[in-house]
Each structure stands twice: as C-alpha cells, then as structure tokens.
Amino acid sequence: MSTMWQLASSGVRAHRGAYVGTAVVLAVAAAVLAVTGVIFESACARSPPGTPPPGARSSPWPPPTPAR
C-alpha cells in the first residue's frame, strides 16, 4: 500500500462519523422530497380536470373593491 493511500484511508477513518452523518442527512432529505412529490402528485391526480390545484386560492387576490 502506498503512503498516500494510507494517509487517505486514515483521514477517512478519522472522520467516519462526519461522512456517515452527511450520508444520513442526504438520505432523509431525499426521502422527504420523494414523499412530498408522491403526495402532491396523488392530490393532483384525484382532482377533476379543470379544477385548480390543491392549495390554490379560490378567490382573486387582492379582493375586489366594493362599488359605491
């Protein structure tokens, strides 16, 4: 084994916790993003054609001013 390989592997071993923590955070973020996409797509697929997407306002904004 070369000296550089030993140095690199010892650095990885020394910071193993940081690498594992980063991998866990990225995996959880990917799972949350995937679940959010599935929920949004299933809500959009359930609504009849021509209806606004879930969460859309039903009234125009800003509200119209009353006639005098």
MIBAFI-599169 format. One record per residue: residue number from 1; residue in one letter; x, y, z of N, C-alpha, C in turn. Coordinates in Angstrom, 2 decimals. Each point is the difference from the previous one (the first is absolute). Example, Ala and Ser with C-alpha at 12.3 -4.5 7.8 and 13.67 -1.06 7.14 Angstrom:
# MIBAFI-599169
<r><fivo>1</fivo><tordren>A</tordren><n_u>13.19</n_u><n_v>-5.69</n_v><n_w>7.80</n_w><ca_u>-0.89</ca_u><ca_v>1.19</ca_v><ca_w>0.00</ca_w><c_u>0.90</c_u><c_v>1.20</c_v><c_w>0.00</c_w></r>
<r><fivo>2</fivo><tordren>S</tordren><n_u>-0.35</n_u><n_v>1.05</n_v><n_w>-0.72</n_w><ca_u>0.82</ca_u><ca_v>1.19</ca_v><ca_w>0.06</ca_w><c_u>-0.77</c_u><c_v>1.09</c_v><c_w>0.73</c_w></r>
This chain:
# MIBAFI-599169
<r><fivo>1</fivo><tordren>M</tordren><n_u>0.85</n_u><n_v>-1.17</n_v><n_w>0.00</n_w><ca_u>-0.85</ca_u><ca_v>1.17</ca_v><ca_w>0.00</ca_w><c_u>0.90</c_u><c_v>1.23</c_v><c_w>0.00</c_w></r>
<r><fivo>2</fivo><tordren>S</tordren><n_u>-0.35</n_u><n_v>0.98</n_v><n_w>-0.82</n_w><ca_u>0.83</ca_u><ca_v>1.20</ca_v><ca_w>-0.08</ca_w><c_u>-0.26</c_u><c_v>0.91</c_v><c_w>1.19</c_w></r>
<r><fivo>3</fivo><tordren>T</tordren><n_u>0.91</n_u><n_v>0.91</n_v><n_w>0.20</n_w><ca_u>-0.11</ca_u><ca_v>0.94</ca_v><ca_w>1.12</ca_w><c_u>-1.22</c_u><c_v>0.90</c_v><c_w>-0.16</c_w></r>
<r><fivo>4</fivo><tordren>M</tordren><n_u>-0.27</n_u><n_v>0.42</n_v><n_w>-1.21</n_w><ca_u>-1.16</ca_u><ca_v>0.87</ca_v><ca_w>-0.23</ca_w><c_u>-1.30</c_u><c_v>-0.74</c_v><c_w>0.28</c_w></r>
<r><fivo>5</fivo><tordren>W</tordren><n_u>-0.07</n_u><n_v>-1.28</n_v><n_w>-0.37</n_w><ca_u>-1.20</ca_u><ca_v>-0.79</ca_v><ca_w>0.27</ca_w><c_u>-0.20</c_u><c_v>-0.15</c_v><c_w>1.50</c_w></r>
<r><fivo>6</fivo><tordren>Q</tordren><n_u>1.06</n_u><n_v>-0.23</n_v><n_w>0.73</n_w><ca_u>-0.09</ca_u><ca_v>-0.13</ca_v><ca_w>1.46</ca_w><c_u>-0.46</c_u><c_v>1.31</c_v><c_w>0.62</c_w></r>
<r><fivo>7</fivo><tordren>L</tordren><n_u>0.53</n_u><n_v>1.11</n_v><n_w>-0.48</n_w><ca_u>-0.39</ca_u><ca_v>1.30</ca_v><ca_w>0.52</ca_w><c_u>-1.47</c_u><c_v>0.27</c_v><c_w>-0.28</c_w></r>
<r><fivo>8</fivo><tordren>A</tordren><n_u>-0.45</n_u><n_v>-0.31</n_v><n_w>-1.22</n_w><ca_u>-1.40</ca_u><ca_v>0.24</ca_v><ca_w>-0.35</ca_w><c_u>-0.93</c_u><c_v>-0.89</c_v><c_w>0.82</c_w></r>
<r><fivo>9</fivo><tordren>S</tordren><n_u>0.34</n_u><n_v>-1.26</n_v><n_w>0.16</n_w><ca_u>-0.89</ca_u><ca_v>-0.89</ca_v><ca_w>0.75</ca_w><c_u>-0.01</c_u><c_v>0.35</c_v><c_w>1.48</c_w></r>
<r><fivo>10</fivo><tordren>S</tordren><n_u>1.12</n_u><n_v>0.47</n_v><n_w>0.54</n_w><ca_u>-0.02</ca_u><ca_v>0.40</ca_v><ca_w>1.41</ca_w><c_u>-0.83</c_u><c_v>1.27</c_v><c_w>0.19</c_w></r>
<r><fivo>11</fivo><tordren>G</tordren><n_u>0.01</n_u><n_v>0.90</n_v><n_w>-0.97</n_w><ca_u>-0.84</ca_u><ca_v>1.19</ca_v><ca_w>0.08</ca_w><c_u>-1.47</c_u><c_v>-0.34</c_v><c_w>-0.05</c_w></r>
<r><fivo>12</fivo><tordren>V</tordren><n_u>-0.36</n_u><n_v>-0.96</n_v><n_w>-0.86</n_w><ca_u>-1.40</ca_u><ca_v>-0.44</ca_v><ca_w>-0.08</ca_w><c_u>-0.42</c_u><c_v>-0.66</c_v><c_w>1.30</c_w></r>
<r><fivo>13</fivo><tordren>R</tordren><n_u>0.88</n_u><n_v>-0.84</n_v><n_w>0.56</n_w><ca_u>-0.33</ca_u><ca_v>-0.65</ca_v><ca_w>1.27</ca_w><c_u>-0.16</c_u><c_v>1.01</c_v><c_w>1.12</c_w></r>
<r><fivo>14</fivo><tordren>A</tordren><n_u>0.81</n_u><n_v>1.05</n_v><n_w>-0.02</n_w><ca_u>-0.07</ca_u><ca_v>1.00</ca_v><ca_w>1.06</ca_w><c_u>-1.29</c_u><c_v>0.80</c_v><c_w>-0.05</c_w></r>
<r><fivo>15</fivo><tordren>H</tordren><n_u>-0.55</n_u><n_v>0.19</n_v><n_w>-1.20</n_w><ca_u>-1.21</ca_u><ca_v>0.80</ca_v><ca_w>-0.16</ca_w><c_u>-1.20</c_u><c_v>-0.84</c_v><c_w>-0.42</c_w></r>
<r><fivo>16</fivo><tordren>R</tordren><n_u>0.00</n_u><n_v>-1.26</n_v><n_w>0.38</n_w><ca_u>-1.06</ca_u><ca_v>-0.92</ca_v><ca_w>-0.39</ca_w><c_u>-1.37</c_u><c_v>0.48</c_v><c_w>0.46</c_w></r>
<r><fivo>17</fivo><tordren>G</tordren><n_u>-0.08</n_u><n_v>0.54</n_v><n_w>1.20</n_w><ca_u>-1.28</ca_u><ca_v>0.47</ca_v><ca_w>0.53</ca_w><c_u>-0.58</c_u><c_v>1.13</c_v><c_w>-0.83</c_w></r>
<r><fivo>18</fivo><tordren>A</tordren><n_u>0.86</n_u><n_v>0.90</n_v><n_w>-0.45</n_w><ca_u>-0.48</ca_u><ca_v>1.12</ca_v><ca_w>-0.82</ca_w><c_u>-0.53</c_u><c_v>-0.51</c_v><c_w>-1.33</c_w></r>
<r><fivo>19</fivo><tordren>Y</tordren><n_u>0.68</n_u><n_v>-0.97</n_v><n_w>-0.59</n_w><ca_u>-0.46</ca_u><ca_v>-0.56</ca_v><ca_w>-1.28</ca_w><c_u>-1.33</c_u><c_v>-0.73</c_v><c_w>0.16</c_w></r>
<r><fivo>20</fivo><tordren>V</tordren><n_u>-0.12</n_u><n_v>-0.77</n_v><n_w>1.07</n_w><ca_u>-1.24</ca_u><ca_v>-0.73</ca_v><ca_w>0.24</ca_w><c_u>-1.14</c_u><c_v>0.97</c_v><c_w>0.28</c_w></r>
<r><fivo>21</fivo><tordren>G</tordren><n_u>0.27</n_u><n_v>1.03</n_v><n_w>0.81</n_w><ca_u>-1.03</ca_u><ca_v>1.00</ca_v><ca_w>0.30</ca_w><c_u>-0.48</c_u><c_v>0.71</c_v><c_w>-1.25</c_w></r>
<r><fivo>22</fivo><tordren>T</tordren><n_u>0.94</n_u><n_v>0.36</n_v><n_w>-0.86</n_w><ca_u>-0.37</ca_u><ca_v>0.67</ca_v><ca_w>-1.25</ca_w><c_u>-0.83</c_u><c_v>-0.93</c_v><c_w>-0.89</c_w></r>
<r><fivo>23</fivo><tordren>A</tordren><n_u>0.38</n_u><n_v>-1.26</n_v><n_w>-0.07</n_w><ca_u>-0.76</ca_u><ca_v>-0.96</ca_v><ca_w>-0.82</ca_w><c_u>-1.41</c_u><c_v>-0.18</c_v><c_w>0.55</c_w></r>
<r><fivo>24</fivo><tordren>V</tordren><n_u>-0.15</n_u><n_v>-0.04</n_v><n_w>1.31</n_w><ca_u>-1.33</ca_u><ca_v>-0.16</ca_v><ca_w>0.61</ca_w><c_u>-0.87</c_u><c_v>1.22</c_v><c_w>-0.30</c_w></r>
<r><fivo>25</fivo><tordren>V</tordren><n_u>0.57</n_u><n_v>1.19</n_v><n_w>0.15</n_w><ca_u>-0.77</ca_u><ca_v>1.22</ca_v><ca_w>-0.26</ca_w><c_u>-0.44</c_u><c_v>0.06</c_v><c_w>-1.46</c_w></r>
<r><fivo>26</fivo><tordren>L</tordren><n_u>0.89</n_u><n_v>-0.34</n_v><n_w>-0.92</n_w><ca_u>-0.36</ca_u><ca_v>0.01</ca_v><ca_w>-1.42</ca_w><c_u>-1.07</c_u><c_v>-1.05</c_v><c_w>-0.31</c_w></r>
<r><fivo>27</fivo><tordren>A</tordren><n_u>0.09</n_u><n_v>-1.16</n_v><n_w>0.63</n_w><ca_u>-1.00</ca_u><ca_v>-1.05</ca_v><ca_w>-0.23</ca_w><c_u>-1.38</c_u><c_v>0.42</c_v><c_w>0.53</c_w></r>
<r><fivo>28</fivo><tordren>V</tordren><n_u>-0.03</n_u><n_v>0.63</n_v><n_w>1.17</n_w><ca_u>-1.27</ca_u><ca_v>0.46</ca_v><ca_w>0.56</ca_w><c_u>-0.59</c_u><c_v>1.12</c_v><c_w>-0.86</c_w></r>
<r><fivo>29</fivo><tordren>A</tordren><n_u>0.84</n_u><n_v>0.90</n_v><n_w>-0.48</n_w><ca_u>-0.49</ca_u><ca_v>1.09</ca_v><ca_w>-0.85</ca_w><c_u>-0.57</c_u><c_v>-0.56</c_v><c_w>-1.31</c_w></r>
<r><fivo>30</fivo><tordren>A</tordren><n_u>0.66</n_u><n_v>-0.99</n_v><n_w>-0.57</n_w><ca_u>-0.51</ca_u><ca_v>-0.62</ca_v><ca_w>-1.23</ca_w><c_u>-1.33</c_u><c_v>-0.70</c_v><c_w>0.25</c_w></r>
<r><fivo>31</fivo><tordren>A</tordren><n_u>-0.12</n_u><n_v>-0.67</n_v><n_w>1.14</n_w><ca_u>-1.26</ca_u><ca_v>-0.68</ca_v><ca_w>0.32</ca_w><c_u>-1.14</c_u><c_v>0.99</c_v><c_w>0.20</c_w></r>
<r><fivo>32</fivo><tordren>V</tordren><n_u>0.27</n_u><n_v>1.10</n_v><n_w>0.70</n_w><ca_u>-1.04</ca_u><ca_v>1.02</ca_v><ca_w>0.22</ca_w><c_u>-0.43</c_u><c_v>0.62</c_v><c_w>-1.33</c_w></r>
<r><fivo>33</fivo><tordren>L</tordren><n_u>0.95</n_u><n_v>0.28</n_v><n_w>-0.86</n_w><ca_u>-0.32</ca_u><ca_v>0.57</ca_v><ca_w>-1.31</ca_w><c_u>-0.83</c_u><c_v>-0.97</c_v><c_w>-0.83</c_w></r>
<r><fivo>34</fivo><tordren>A</tordren><n_u>0.34</n_u><n_v>-1.27</n_v><n_w>0.03</n_w><ca_u>-0.74</ca_u><ca_v>-1.01</ca_v><ca_w>-0.76</ca_w><c_u>-1.42</c_u><c_v>-0.14</c_v><c_w>0.53</c_w></r>
<r><fivo>35</fivo><tordren>V</tordren><n_u>-0.17</n_u><n_v>-0.04</n_v><n_w>1.31</n_w><ca_u>-1.33</ca_u><ca_v>-0.14</ca_v><ca_w>0.59</ca_w><c_u>-0.85</c_u><c_v>1.23</c_v><c_w>-0.32</c_w></r>
<r><fivo>36</fivo><tordren>T</tordren><n_u>0.60</n_u><n_v>1.18</n_v><n_w>0.07</n_w><ca_u>-0.72</ca_u><ca_v>1.22</ca_v><ca_w>-0.33</ca_w><c_u>-0.48</c_u><c_v>-0.03</c_v><c_w>-1.45</c_w></r>
<r><fivo>37</fivo><tordren>G</tordren><n_u>0.85</n_u><n_v>-0.45</n_v><n_w>-0.90</n_w><ca_u>-0.39</ca_u><ca_v>-0.11</ca_v><ca_w>-1.40</ca_w><c_u>-1.14</c_u><c_v>-0.98</c_v><c_w>-0.21</c_w></r>
<r><fivo>38</fivo><tordren>V</tordren><n_u>0.05</n_u><n_v>-1.12</n_v><n_w>0.68</n_w><ca_u>-1.07</ca_u><ca_v>-1.01</ca_v><ca_w>-0.12</ca_w><c_u>-1.32</c_u><c_v>0.56</c_v><c_w>0.52</c_w></r>
<r><fivo>39</fivo><tordren>I</tordren><n_u>0.05</n_u><n_v>0.68</n_v><n_w>1.14</n_w><ca_u>-1.23</ca_u><ca_v>0.57</ca_v><ca_w>0.57</ca_w><c_u>-0.57</c_u><c_v>1.06</c_v><c_w>-0.94</c_w></r>
<r><fivo>40</fivo><tordren>F</tordren><n_u>0.84</n_u><n_v>0.86</n_v><n_w>-0.53</n_w><ca_u>-0.48</ca_u><ca_v>1.05</ca_v><ca_w>-0.90</ca_w><c_u>-0.58</c_u><c_v>-0.59</c_v><c_w>-1.28</c_w></r>
<r><fivo>41</fivo><tordren>E</tordren><n_u>0.69</n_u><n_v>-0.98</n_v><n_w>-0.56</n_w><ca_u>-0.48</ca_u><ca_v>-0.61</ca_v><ca_w>-1.24</ca_w><c_u>-1.32</c_u><c_v>-0.74</c_v><c_w>0.22</c_w></r>
<r><fivo>42</fivo><tordren>S</tordren><n_u>-0.14</n_u><n_v>-0.66</n_v><n_w>1.13</n_w><ca_u>-1.25</ca_u><ca_v>-0.73</ca_v><ca_w>0.24</ca_w><c_u>-1.15</c_u><c_v>0.97</c_v><c_w>0.24</c_w></r>
<r><fivo>43</fivo><tordren>A</tordren><n_u>0.27</n_u><n_v>1.15</n_v><n_w>0.61</n_w><ca_u>-1.05</ca_u><ca_v>0.99</ca_v><ca_w>0.21</ca_w><c_u>-0.41</c_u><c_v>0.62</c_v><c_w>-1.33</c_w></r>
<r><fivo>44</fivo><tordren>C</tordren><n_u>0.95</n_u><n_v>0.25</n_v><n_w>-0.88</n_w><ca_u>-0.32</ca_u><ca_v>0.57</ca_v><ca_w>-1.31</ca_w><c_u>-0.74</c_u><c_v>-1.01</c_v><c_w>-0.86</c_w></r>
<r><fivo>45</fivo><tordren>A</tordren><n_u>0.33</n_u><n_v>-1.27</n_v><n_w>0.11</n_w><ca_u>-0.65</ca_u><ca_v>-1.01</ca_v><ca_w>-0.82</ca_w><c_u>-1.44</c_u><c_v>-0.25</c_v><c_w>0.46</c_w></r>
<r><fivo>46</fivo><tordren>R</tordren><n_u>-0.29</n_u><n_v>0.23</n_v><n_w>1.27</n_w><ca_u>-1.35</ca_u><ca_v>-0.23</ca_v><ca_w>0.52</ca_w><c_u>-0.98</c_u><c_v>1.10</c_v><c_w>-0.37</c_w></r>
<r><fivo>47</fivo><tordren>S</tordren><n_u>0.50</n_u><n_v>1.23</n_v><n_w>-0.24</n_w><ca_u>-0.92</ca_u><ca_v>1.10</ca_v><ca_w>-0.29</ca_w><c_u>-0.50</c_u><c_v>-0.10</c_v><c_w>-1.44</c_w></r>
<r><fivo>48</fivo><tordren>P</tordren><n_u>-1.25</n_u><n_v>0.34</n_v><n_w>-0.23</n_w><ca_u>-0.56</ca_u><ca_v>-0.08</ca_v><ca_w>-1.36</ca_w><c_u>0.67</c_u><c_v>1.01</c_v><c_w>-0.93</c_w></r>
<r><fivo>49</fivo><tordren>P</tordren><n_u>-0.02</n_u><n_v>-0.25</n_v><n_w>-1.29</n_w><ca_u>0.62</ca_u><ca_v>0.93</ca_v><ca_w>-0.94</ca_w><c_u>-0.67</c_u><c_v>1.36</c_v><c_w>0.05</c_w></r>
<r><fivo>50</fivo><tordren>G</tordren><n_u>0.79</n_u><n_v>1.04</n_v><n_w>-0.13</n_w><ca_u>-0.53</ca_u><ca_v>1.35</ca_v><ca_w>-0.01</ca_w><c_u>-0.07</c_u><c_v>0.65</c_v><c_w>1.37</c_w></r>
<r><fivo>51</fivo><tordren>T</tordren><n_u>0.28</n_u><n_v>-0.74</n_v><n_w>1.06</n_w><ca_u>-0.01</ca_u><ca_v>0.59</ca_v><ca_w>1.33</ca_w><c_u>1.40</c_u><c_v>0.50</c_v><c_w>0.33</c_w></r>
<r><fivo>52</fivo><tordren>P</tordren><n_u>0.08</n_u><n_v>1.02</n_v><n_w>0.84</n_w><ca_u>1.33</ca_u><ca_v>0.50</ca_v><ca_w>0.36</ca_w><c_u>0.76</c_u><c_v>-1.03</c_v><c_w>0.83</c_w></r>
<r><fivo>53</fivo><tordren>P</tordren><n_u>1.31</n_u><n_v>0.05</n_v><n_w>-0.02</n_w><ca_u>0.77</ca_u><ca_v>-0.96</ca_v><ca_w>0.78</ca_w><c_u>-0.23</c_u><c_v>0.18</c_v><c_w>1.50</c_w></r>
<r><fivo>54</fivo><tordren>P</tordren><n_u>0.29</n_u><n_v>-1.01</n_v><n_w>0.80</n_w><ca_u>-0.21</ca_u><ca_v>0.10</ca_v><ca_w>1.44</ca_w><c_u>0.82</c_u><c_v>1.15</c_v><c_w>0.58</c_w></r>
<r><fivo>55</fivo><tordren>G</tordren><n_u>-0.62</n_u><n_v>0.74</n_v><n_w>0.89</n_w><ca_u>0.69</ca_u><ca_v>1.11</ca_v><ca_w>0.64</ca_w><c_u>-0.14</c_u><c_v>1.30</c_v><c_w>-0.75</c_w></r>
<r><fivo>56</fivo><tordren>A</tordren><n_u>-0.64</n_u><n_v>0.00</n_v><n_w>-1.17</n_w><ca_u>-0.18</ca_u><ca_v>1.24</ca_v><ca_w>-0.76</ca_w><c_u>-1.13</c_u><c_v>0.81</c_v><c_w>0.63</c_w></r>
<r><fivo>57</fivo><tordren>R</tordren><n_u>0.12</n_u><n_v>1.30</n_v><n_w>-0.11</n_w><ca_u>-1.05</ca_u><ca_v>0.87</ca_v><ca_w>0.54</ca_w><c_u>-1.25</c_u><c_v>-0.09</c_v><c_w>-0.86</c_w></r>
<r><fivo>58</fivo><tordren>S</tordren><n_u>-1.16</n_u><n_v>0.03</n_v><n_w>0.64</n_w><ca_u>-1.24</ca_u><ca_v>-0.07</ca_v><ca_w>-0.75</ca_w><c_u>-0.49</c_u><c_v>1.38</c_v><c_w>-0.40</c_w></r>
<r><fivo>59</fivo><tordren>S</tordren><n_u>0.49</n_u><n_v>1.04</n_v><n_w>0.67</n_w><ca_u>-0.41</ca_u><ca_v>1.35</ca_v><ca_w>-0.34</ca_w><c_u>1.20</c_u><c_v>0.78</c_v><c_w>-0.53</c_w></r>
<r><fivo>60</fivo><tordren>P</tordren><n_u>-0.25</n_u><n_v>1.00</n_v><n_w>-0.83</n_w><ca_u>1.12</ca_u><ca_v>0.78</ca_v><ca_w>-0.53</ca_w><c_u>0.67</c_u><c_v>0.82</c_v><c_w>1.09</c_w></r>
<r><fivo>61</fivo><tordren>W</tordren><n_u>1.24</n_u><n_v>0.28</n_v><n_w>-0.16</n_w><ca_u>0.72</ca_u><ca_v>0.81</ca_v><ca_w>0.97</ca_w><c_u>0.65</c_u><c_v>1.15</c_v><c_w>-0.72</c_w></r>
<r><fivo>62</fivo><tordren>P</tordren><n_u>-0.06</n_u><n_v>1.19</n_v><n_w>0.41</n_w><ca_u>-0.72</ca_u><ca_v>0.50</ca_v><ca_w>1.18</ca_w><c_u>-1.51</c_u><c_v>-0.02</c_v><c_w>-0.25</c_w></r>
<r><fivo>63</fivo><tordren>P</tordren><n_u>-0.75</n_u><n_v>0.00</n_v><n_w>1.07</n_w><ca_u>-1.47</ca_u><ca_v>-0.06</ca_v><ca_w>-0.17</ca_w><c_u>-0.49</c_u><c_v>1.25</c_v><c_w>-0.73</c_w></r>
<r><fivo>64</fivo><tordren>P</tordren><n_u>-1.09</n_u><n_v>-0.14</n_v><n_w>-0.76</n_w><ca_u>-0.52</ca_u><ca_v>1.16</ca_v><ca_w>-0.72</ca_w><c_u>-0.51</c_u><c_v>1.06</c_v><c_w>0.97</c_w></r>
<r><fivo>65</fivo><tordren>T</tordren><n_u>0.12</n_u><n_v>1.24</n_v><n_w>-0.41</n_w><ca_u>-0.49</ca_u><ca_v>1.10</ca_v><ca_w>0.84</ca_w><c_u>-1.51</c_u><c_v>0.09</c_v><c_w>-0.15</c_w></r>
<r><fivo>66</fivo><tordren>P</tordren><n_u>-0.71</n_u><n_v>0.28</n_v><n_w>1.08</n_w><ca_u>-1.48</ca_u><ca_v>0.08</ca_v><ca_w>-0.09</ca_w><c_u>-0.42</c_u><c_v>1.22</c_v><c_w>-0.82</c_w></r>
<r><fivo>67</fivo><tordren>A</tordren><n_u>-1.11</n_u><n_v>-0.15</n_v><n_w>-0.71</n_w><ca_u>-0.55</ca_u><ca_v>1.12</ca_v><ca_w>-0.79</ca_w><c_u>-0.68</c_u><c_v>0.99</c_v><c_w>0.94</c_w></r>
<r><fivo>68</fivo><tordren>R</tordren><n_u>0.10</n_u><n_v>1.28</n_v><n_w>-0.35</n_w><ca_u>-0.62</ca_u><ca_v>1.03</ca_v><ca_w>0.84</ca_w><c_u>-1.30</c_u><c_v>0.47</c_v><c_w>-0.58</c_w></r>
